Amino acid sequence: MIAHQTVERGLRTRFRMRSSEKRVRRPRSTTCNCIDTAKAGRAAGLVLALVLGTLPGCRTPPIPAPVVAPPVEVEAPKPAPPRDDEIIVAGQRFATGTRVITWKEPGGYNAYVSAPTLPKYYDVRLAPAVAGDKAPRKAIPAGLGALRGMVDQVVLHYDNSGLSKLCFAALQQRGLSAHFLVDIDGTVYQTLDLQERALHATTSNSRSIGIEIANFGAYPPKDARMLAKWYQPDKAGRTQIRPPKEIRDPRIHTADFLGRPARPEPVRGKIHGQELVQYDYTPEQYAALAKLTATLCRVFPRLKCDYPRDPAGRLLLKKPPDATLEKYQGILGHWHVQENKIDPGPAFDWDRLIEAVREAYK
């Protein structure tokens, strides 16, 4: 009994001691607690960032990089192509309002090119002779200014060939030249820069511009049958220009052109007192010639838009005295320069031309 009680008391005492030990708490380290809290905070922040990053509505859009436009290469403006109505004067172009084909273009006639056995077909323009000065005349300076102070005449010719193609070939065979050819369809061909002295009218060459107009020419009445080779009536009886069959390629710029004289009947008249018969030029030639001449009158201020007149105011039908010709400024025929010439012939309508020139000049 006593032994039993003694064991029981020992067990109780031992139980109370263990219970006391459980109730006694060990003090925690302050340092370790702070470190654990910081780690936990960082971990929580990282988790929060990862969670927020996975939410599309919460992402901050990236700032786009500035867009730099590639450099734009600006092409230099291309020069405008030449118009089809321009003439060339001292290297400069002037519009005329009518079709012009220069020596630089395909299909043009180039008087700068001569046959090896012949001299060149042009020369420099010479300054006027000084009275009493026997020294050779000097060439005028190049350029539009000097040229404007020199040119004051336009000399009109007929080519006596019927077509500009044949006219140009004839001029080259003879070592001659003209600045312009006007074909039966009104196409104007420029063969030289107006800076050059064309060889077409002897004493007037240096001061003038030469124009050859396609026409078969004028003949004495006894030889008027020659005109039938080029001028024939059609089925309706109207006169038309029909080049002879041996001319296989008339080289008329206007396709299928059918030319007719402005007046259907032959025109009779006198030049230097000689009776002549001739068919008129075509309306297309008058229209083109008027626009060309009006342009020349604008470019050259010394050039007057008129023809030589007698004391009564009518067309002068012969060569004027040398002193009068030397002072004359304007449009004239080859017969006004040389007594042995009759072109542009009695059929040329001077009033029609001058009226059209003045109208175009306005």
Secondary structure per residue as TSV (DSSP state, phi and psi in degrees):
chain	resnum	aa	ss	phi	psi
A	1	M	-	360.0	-51.3
A	2	I	H	-62.5	-41.0
A	3	A	H	-62.4	-40.0
A	4	H	H	-62.8	-43.8
A	5	Q	H	-64.3	-37.4
A	6	T	H	-65.0	-40.4
A	7	V	H	-64.6	-40.0
A	8	E	H	-64.4	-42.7
A	9	R	H	-65.1	-35.0
A	10	G	H	-68.4	-37.1
A	11	L	H	-66.8	-41.4
A	12	R	H	-63.4	-44.0
A	13	T	H	-61.5	-42.8
A	14	R	H	-64.7	-36.1
A	15	F	H	-65.3	-43.2
A	16	R	H	-63.6	-35.9
A	17	M	H	-67.4	-41.0
A	18	R	H	-67.1	-37.5
A	19	S	H	-64.5	-38.7
A	20	S	H	-63.9	-40.7
A	21	E	H	-60.6	-37.4
A	22	K	H	-66.6	-35.2
A	23	R	H	-75.0	-20.0
A	24	V	-	-84.0	118.2
A	25	R	-	-96.7	136.3
A	26	R	-	-77.6	138.5
A	27	P	-	-68.1	136.0
A	28	R	-	-83.0	150.8
A	29	S	-	-78.1	124.5
A	30	T	H	-64.7	-38.5
A	31	T	H	-63.7	-47.8
A	32	C	H	-62.4	-34.7
A	33	N	H	-66.1	-40.0
A	34	C	H	-67.0	-41.0
A	35	I	H	-64.3	-43.7
A	36	D	H	-62.7	-38.3
A	37	T	H	-64.7	-40.9
A	38	A	H	-65.4	-43.6
A	39	K	H	-61.3	-43.2
A	40	A	H	-62.0	-37.6
A	41	G	H	-65.8	-43.9
A	42	R	H	-63.6	-40.6
A	43	A	H	-63.3	-42.8
A	44	A	H	-63.2	-40.9
A	45	G	H	-63.2	-41.1
A	46	L	H	-63.7	-43.0
A	47	V	H	-62.4	-43.9
A	48	L	H	-60.7	-41.2
A	49	A	H	-63.7	-40.7
A	50	L	H	-65.6	-40.9
A	51	V	H	-64.3	-46.4
A	52	L	H	-64.2	-34.6
A	53	G	H	-66.5	-25.1
A	54	T	T	-82.1	-10.3
A	55	L	-	-89.6	118.5
A	56	P	G	-62.9	-32.5
A	57	G	G	-75.2	-11.6
A	58	C	G	-105.4	-0.9
A	59	R	-	-75.0	142.3
A	60	T	-	-86.1	119.3
A	61	P	-	-62.5	141.1
A	62	P	-	-67.0	147.5
A	63	I	-	-75.9	118.8
A	64	P	-	-66.8	146.4
A	65	A	-	-71.1	145.5
A	66	P	-	-61.0	135.1
A	67	V	-	-85.7	119.6
A	68	V	-	-102.1	114.0
A	69	A	-	-67.6	139.5
A	70	P	-	-65.0	149.0
A	71	P	-	-62.1	135.0
A	72	V	-	-94.7	122.9
A	73	E	-	-83.4	116.5
A	74	V	-	-93.9	117.3
A	75	E	-	-75.2	140.5
A	76	A	-	-64.8	139.1
A	77	P	-	-59.6	133.0
A	78	K	-	-79.5	140.7
A	79	P	-	-62.9	141.3
A	80	A	-	-64.6	140.0
A	81	P	-	-64.3	149.9
A	82	P	-	-58.5	142.5
A	83	R	-	-72.6	166.4
A	84	D	T	-96.1	16.0
A	85	D	T	-128.0	19.0
A	86	E	E	-99.2	141.3
A	87	I	E	-103.9	161.3
A	88	I	E	-113.2	122.5
A	89	V	E	-128.3	110.8
A	90	A	T	52.9	41.4
A	91	G	T	82.5	-7.5
A	92	Q	E	-102.1	150.9
A	93	R	E	-104.5	140.0
A	94	F	E	-133.1	129.1
A	95	A	E	-75.9	143.5
A	96	T	-	-115.0	-24.4
A	97	G	S	88.4	4.8
A	98	T	S	-135.5	158.3
A	99	R	-	-66.3	125.8
A	100	V	E	-128.9	133.9
A	101	I	E	-118.9	116.6
A	102	T	E	-87.9	171.1
A	103	W	T	-65.2	-14.8
A	104	K	T	-84.4	-11.5
A	105	E	S	-102.4	155.5
A	106	P	T	-59.2	137.0
A	107	G	T	86.4	-1.3
A	108	G	-	-86.8	173.4
A	109	Y	-	-114.1	125.2
A	110	N	-	-110.8	105.1
A	111	A	T	-81.9	-2.7
A	112	Y	T	-76.8	-17.2
A	113	V	-	-100.6	120.8
A	114	S	-	-120.6	161.1
A	115	A	-	-68.3	147.7
A	116	P	T	-58.9	-28.6
A	117	T	T	-89.8	-1.4
A	118	L	S	-119.5	152.0
A	119	P	-	-70.0	167.5
A	120	K	-	-65.7	154.3
A	121	Y	S	-91.1	13.3
A	122	Y	E	-150.5	173.8
A	123	D	E	-156.3	-177.4
A	124	V	E	-81.3	151.3
A	125	R	-	-76.3	137.5
A	126	L	B	-105.5	140.0
A	127	A	-	-65.5	153.0
A	128	P	-	-58.1	147.3
A	129	A	-	-69.8	146.2
A	130	V	-	-98.2	129.5
A	131	A	T	-56.1	129.1
A	132	G	T	83.1	-7.5
A	133	D	-	-97.5	115.9
A	134	K	-	-91.3	2.5
A	135	A	S	-69.5	150.0
A	136	P	-	-59.1	144.8
A	137	R	-	-68.0	141.4
A	138	K	-	-96.0	151.7
A	139	A	B	-68.3	142.1
A	140	I	-	-72.0	152.2
A	141	P	-	-62.1	149.4
A	142	A	S	-70.4	151.3
A	143	G	S	121.3	157.4
A	144	L	H	-66.3	-36.1
A	145	G	H	-60.5	-50.6
A	146	A	H	-65.5	-36.1
A	147	L	H	-65.6	-39.3
A	148	R	H	-65.1	-30.2
A	149	G	T	-79.6	-5.5
A	150	M	T	-110.1	-45.4
A	151	V	-	-78.1	123.9
A	152	D	-	-145.4	13.6
A	153	Q	E	-139.2	146.6
A	154	V	E	-122.3	122.6
A	155	V	E	-105.5	123.9
A	156	L	E	-98.0	137.2
A	157	H	E	-130.0	156.8
A	158	Y	E	-104.6	151.7
A	159	D	-	-85.6	-13.6
A	160	N	S	62.3	13.8
A	161	S	S	-115.7	-19.7
A	162	G	S	93.5	-28.8
A	163	L	S	-141.4	150.5
A	164	S	H	-64.0	-33.4
A	165	K	H	-58.7	-47.6
A	166	L	H	-71.5	-34.0
A	167	C	H	-62.8	-46.9
A	168	F	H	-63.0	-40.7
A	169	A	H	-62.7	-40.7
A	170	A	H	-66.4	-40.6
A	171	L	H	-60.9	-43.8
A	172	Q	H	-66.2	-37.0
A	173	Q	H	-64.0	-30.4
A	174	R	H	-96.0	-1.0
A	175	G	T	71.5	31.3
A	176	L	-	-116.7	175.5
A	177	S	-	-159.6	161.6
A	178	A	-	-142.3	150.0
A	179	H	S	-68.1	-36.9
A	180	F	E	-132.1	148.5
A	181	L	E	-122.7	137.1
A	182	V	E	-118.6	110.4
A	183	D	-	-78.5	173.1
A	184	I	T	-66.9	-21.3
A	185	D	T	-89.6	3.0
A	186	G	S	90.2	-0.3
A	187	T	-	-69.3	131.6
A	188	V	E	-100.2	129.3
A	189	Y	E	-111.6	126.9
A	190	Q	E	-103.2	124.6
A	191	T	-	-101.8	-17.5
A	192	L	S	-146.1	151.6
A	193	D	-	-63.9	142.1
A	194	L	T	-67.3	-8.1
A	195	Q	T	-63.3	-28.0
A	196	E	E	-82.8	156.0
A	197	R	E	-93.6	106.3
A	198	A	E	-75.7	152.9
A	199	L	S	-103.3	94.6
A	200	H	S	-146.0	-20.9
A	201	A	S	-147.8	45.1
A	202	T	G	40.1	-107.8
A	203	T	G	-67.5	-16.9
A	204	S	G	-98.0	2.6
A	205	N	G	-58.4	-45.3
A	206	S	G	-70.3	-24.9
A	207	R	G	-105.8	1.0
A	208	S	E	-123.3	169.3
A	209	I	E	-117.3	129.3
A	210	G	E	-100.5	133.0
A	211	I	E	-128.7	121.0
A	212	E	E	-100.1	121.5
A	213	I	E	-105.0	127.5
A	214	A	-	-64.9	121.4
A	215	N	-	-166.4	144.3
A	216	F	-	-74.5	-10.7
A	217	G	-	104.0	180.0
A	218	A	-	-112.8	145.7
A	219	Y	B	-137.8	151.8
A	220	P	-	-60.1	152.9
A	221	P	G	-52.1	-35.5
A	222	K	G	-68.1	-19.7
A	223	D	G	-109.0	13.3
A	224	A	G	-63.9	-21.0
A	225	R	G	-60.7	-20.6
A	226	M	G	-59.4	-29.0
A	227	L	G	-66.8	-24.4
A	228	A	G	-65.6	-16.3
A	229	K	G	-68.5	-24.2
A	230	W	T	-117.4	-25.2
A	231	Y	E	-118.9	119.6
A	232	Q	E	-138.8	149.4
A	233	P	E	-77.6	146.4
A	234	D	-	-87.3	-170.7
A	235	K	T	-63.3	-27.3
A	236	A	T	-88.3	1.7
A	237	G	S	86.5	5.1
A	238	R	-	-87.0	140.6
A	239	T	E	-74.3	134.4
A	240	Q	E	-134.4	158.0
A	241	I	E	-90.7	122.7
A	242	R	-	-130.9	99.6
A	243	P	-	-56.9	145.1
A	244	P	-	-54.7	151.8
A	245	K	T	-62.9	-26.8
A	246	E	T	-68.0	-14.8
A	247	I	-	-88.9	93.0
A	248	R	S	-71.4	-36.4
A	249	D	-	-125.4	95.9
A	250	P	-	-69.9	-14.9
A	251	R	-	55.8	48.3
A	252	I	-	-87.3	128.5
A	253	H	S	-63.1	-40.8
A	254	T	S	-77.9	119.5
A	255	A	T	-63.5	137.9
A	256	D	T	55.8	32.6
A	257	F	-	-70.7	134.5
A	258	L	-	-116.9	107.8
A	259	G	-	-89.5	143.8
A	260	R	-	-134.9	141.0
A	261	P	-	-65.8	148.3
A	262	A	S	-60.1	-31.3
A	263	R	S	-118.9	128.2
A	264	P	S	-69.4	-24.7
A	265	E	S	-98.3	150.9
A	266	P	-	-59.4	146.5
A	267	V	E	-106.1	133.4
A	268	R	E	-106.0	146.1
A	269	G	E	-173.3	174.4
A	270	K	E	-119.2	134.7
A	271	I	E	-126.1	126.8
A	272	H	T	55.2	31.6
A	273	G	T	79.1	0.2
A	274	Q	E	-94.7	127.8
A	275	E	E	-72.3	132.1
A	276	L	E	-140.1	153.9
A	277	V	E	-123.9	137.5
A	278	Q	E	-157.6	146.5
A	279	Y	-	-86.1	148.0
A	280	D	-	-69.0	166.8
A	281	Y	-	-79.5	168.9
A	282	T	-	-82.3	154.9
A	283	P	H	-57.6	-34.6
A	284	E	H	-64.3	-35.8
A	285	Q	H	-69.0	-42.2
A	286	Y	H	-62.0	-42.7
A	287	A	H	-63.6	-46.0
A	288	A	H	-67.3	-42.7
A	289	L	H	-63.4	-37.5
A	290	A	H	-64.1	-44.0
A	291	K	H	-69.1	-39.6
A	292	L	H	-62.8	-46.9
A	293	T	H	-66.6	-38.5
A	294	A	H	-61.6	-39.2
A	295	T	H	-64.5	-43.0
A	296	L	H	-62.0	-37.6
A	297	C	H	-66.9	-31.5
A	298	R	H	-74.1	-39.6
A	299	V	H	-71.7	-38.0
A	300	F	-	-111.7	101.5
A	301	P	T	-65.4	-20.5
A	302	R	T	-81.4	-7.9
A	303	L	-	-89.3	116.3
A	304	K	-	-93.3	139.7
A	305	C	S	-84.4	74.9
A	306	D	-	-160.1	168.2
A	307	Y	-	-115.5	162.9
A	308	P	-	-63.4	137.0
A	309	R	B	-126.2	152.9
A	310	D	-	-84.9	177.1
A	311	P	T	-56.1	-25.0
A	312	A	T	-86.1	-1.6
A	313	G	S	89.9	4.3
A	314	R	S	-90.4	165.6
A	315	L	B	-57.1	130.6
A	316	L	-	-76.4	122.3
A	317	L	-	-101.9	21.8
A	318	K	S	-151.5	171.6
A	319	K	-	-71.9	133.2
A	320	P	-	-76.1	164.7
A	321	P	-	-57.3	153.7
A	322	D	H	-56.2	-41.7
A	323	A	H	-63.2	-37.2
A	324	T	H	-70.1	-43.1
A	325	L	H	-63.0	-36.8
A	326	E	H	-63.6	-32.4
A	327	K	H	-90.5	-11.7
A	328	Y	-	-72.2	136.7
A	329	Q	-	-130.8	116.7
A	330	G	E	156.6	-156.1
A	331	I	E	-99.7	136.1
A	332	L	E	-149.5	165.7
A	333	G	E	-94.5	165.8
A	334	H	G	-60.8	-32.6
A	335	W	G	-68.3	-19.6
A	336	H	G	-75.3	-16.1
A	337	V	T	-100.0	-36.5
A	338	Q	-	-132.8	134.3
A	339	E	T	-71.2	-19.3
A	340	N	T	-92.0	11.1
A	341	K	-	-117.5	149.7
A	342	I	-	-126.9	-0.5
A	343	D	T	-82.9	148.0
A	344	P	T	-86.4	14.4
A	345	G	-	88.9	168.7
A	346	P	T	-71.4	-18.5
A	347	A	T	-82.2	-13.3
A	348	F	-	-67.7	126.9
A	349	D	-	-92.1	92.6
A	350	W	H	-66.2	-40.6
A	351	D	H	-65.8	-39.9
A	352	R	H	-59.7	-43.9
A	353	L	H	-64.5	-51.6
A	354	I	H	-65.0	-38.4
A	355	E	H	-62.9	-41.5
A	356	A	H	-68.9	-37.4
A	357	V	H	-62.7	-46.6
A	358	R	H	-64.7	-35.3
A	359	E	H	-68.2	-43.3
A	360	A	H	-69.7	-25.8
A	361	Y	H	-73.6	-22.6
A	362	K	-	-62.5	360.0
